[in-house]
């Protein structure tokens, strides 16, 4: 009975994949024909099945960019970049899309120790930092065994020093991996989808306006109260925006 269920699941998954692959190819064909709206429908049909990839988001963003849909193009480029953070094509196209936005927001640069930590942390993803930690622990154990069983004084010293270096590397890598993961988990960002949105100093419509944002601008979400989101801009400005005006990444 289990074998029959397994076969059914495999066949269903294969059929599902084939259907999505067909939709993806149809979308690409429509895109190449200049039928961008129709291509978007095909790509979104794949997303409706809860399947996604950087290629799907990238093509979806490209189609929106061709139609001058500022917010959706930036949103899907950002989604693609989450899955492929080192992809140069995604970064370049995202830069072009951002040139269409109205809001000119200066980024507050990191300085001193904060900048150093950020630069080191961003060398790799938290998965890769975790892999470095595991590899370092394995090498530490192997070198410690060499130190324990060898009789040569020189080899003992070399194994002892090297093993401790790998132990230190493992500890640092674990710390960085956890820090990178926490930054990633707490880095809740969104894209403004409203053509123009009024940002308030409190989460209600009667409060004073602090500034305005336009479609395509990226914000960081700090808090949520009812149908309002507390946001922060790259230049440090903070305010409250209505949920319906933004789309979370």
N, C-alpha and C positions, 0 to 999 in steps of 0.2 A: 504493500500500500504506500509506504514511504517513497519507494522508487517511482511510483506513478505520479505522486504529488511533486516530486523533484523534477521529473520530466516535464510536467505541465508548467511549472514555474520557469524552467529554462526556456521552453518554447515561447511562453508569454513574454519573457524578458527579451528574447531574440527578436520577436515580432515587434515589440515596443521600440527597440533600438533601430530596427530597419525602417519603421514608420517615421521616427524622428530624423533619421539620416536622409530619408526621401524628402521630408519637409525642408531640411537644411539645404539640400541641393536645389530644390524648387525655388527657395528664397534667394539663393545665390544667382540662379538663372534669371530671375525677375530683376534682381539688382543690376546685373550686367546689361539688361535690356532697358535700364533706366526707369523701371516700374518700382520705385522705392516704397511707396505706400503698400503695394501688394506684397513686396518682400518682407516688410515689417510684420504683416499679418502672419506670414509663414513662420517667421522667427518666434513671434509671440505664441504661436500654437505649440511650439516646442517647450517654451517656458511654462505653459499651462500644464505640462506633464511633469513639472518639478525637476526637469533636467536642464542643466546649464553648463556652460564652458566658456573659457575666455574667447574662443573663436566665435561663439554664438553672440556674446555680448558685444564683441568688437564689430561684427557685421551689422548688428542691430543699431549700434551707435553710428556707424558709417551711413546707414540708410537715413537715419534721422538727421545727420549732418547735411546730407544732400538736400533734404527738404527744409533746411534752415530751422529745424526744431532744436533750439539751443539747449534747453534744460534736459530733454531726453537724451540728446547726443552726449552731453557731459556725464549724465547719470550712468549710462551704459558703458562709456569709456572707463569711468571710475570702477564699475563693477568688474570689467575685464581686467583692470589693473590690480584689483584685489587678488585675482587668481593667477595673474602673471606679472608680478611687480617689477620685473626687469625687462619687460618687452619694450623695445625702443619704438616700434611702430605705434603701439598703444599710446605711449608717452607723447610722441610727436603729434598724433591726431588729436589727443586731448588738448595739447597746447593750442592747436589751430581752433578747436571748438571754444576754448576759453577766450580767444580773441574776439569772439562775437558777443561776449557779455558786456553789460553796461557798467557794473560796479567795479571800480578800481580800488582794490583793497591791498594795502601794503602788509607784508608779512613781518612780524616782529622777529628779528634774528635771535637765535640762541647764542649765549656767550659763556665763556669760561668753562667751568667743570660740566655744566649742563650740556654744552655743545659737544664736549669730548665724549660724554656718556652716550649721547644720541648718535654720534658718528660711529662709535664702536658697536653699539646695539644694532644699528642698521646695516652692518656689514653682511649679516645673514638673517634668515628667518628664524623664529624661535625653534622650529623643527630641526634646522641644521645646527643651531647652538646645542640642542639636546643631543644630537648625534655626536658632536665633538666631545661633549661631556662623557658619553658612554665609551667612546673610543679611548679617551684619556684614562678612564678608570681601568679599562682592559689592559692598556699599556703599563699603567702603574702596577697592576697585579703581576704581570709577566716580569717586569724589571725587579720587583720586590722578590720574586722567586729566584731570579738570577742572583740577586744580592744575598739571599739566604743560603743558597746551595753552592755558590762559587767559593773557591779557596784563595783565589788571587786577590791581594790587597788592592791593587789598582782597579780590577774589575768590580770589587765590592764598592769602592768609593764612587766609581763612575755610575754603577747601577743605583746606588743610594741617591746620589744627586739627581740623576735623570728621573728616577721614579717619583721623587718629591716634586720635581718640576711638572710632571704629568698629573700628579695629585692636585697641585695648585691650579693647573689648567682646567681640570675637571670641576673644581669648586667655582672658579670664575665663570666657566661656561654655564653651569647650572644657575648661578645668580643672574647672568645676562639673559638666559632663556626664560626664566620666570619674569624678569622685568619686561622683556619684549612681549611676552604673552599678556601680561597685565595691561601694557600700553595698548596692545591690539584689541583686547577685550573691552577696555574702557573708552576706546577711541570711536565713539558713536557719532558718525557724521551723516549729513543729509545735503540734498541739493534743493535749492529754491525752484519751485515749479510755477509759482504764480508770476504773471507778467510784471506785477509790482506788488510788493507786500510792505505793510507798515509794521515796524517793530516797536513794541511798547516797553515802558519801563516796569510795568507790572502785568500779570496775566489776566487782563480784562480790557474790554474795548474802551472803557471810560478813561483809562490811564493815559498819560502823556506819551506822545511819539518821541522816540529817541533817534531813529534813523529809518531809512527805507532801503529795501533790497529789491533786486530784479532777478528775473529768471536766469538760472545757470550758476548762481553764486553758491559756493560751498560753505557750509556752516558746521560747527560742532555742537552737538546737543549735550547740555549739562543737566537738565532736569525736565520733568513733565508734571504739569498740574492741569487736570481736566483736559480741555482741548487746546492747551497751550504748551509750547516747548520753549524752555530757556536755552538760548543759543549764544555761542561765542564766535566771533570772526577771527581771521588770521591776524588782524591788527590789534586784537585784545578787546574790542567793543563787545558789550553784552546787552541782551534785551530779550523780550518775549515775542514769539511769533505763533500764529495759529497753525494747528496741525495740518490743515488742508493746504497750506501754502508751501509745504516742503515734502520731500519724499526721502525716507531714510535709506542709507546705503547698507 
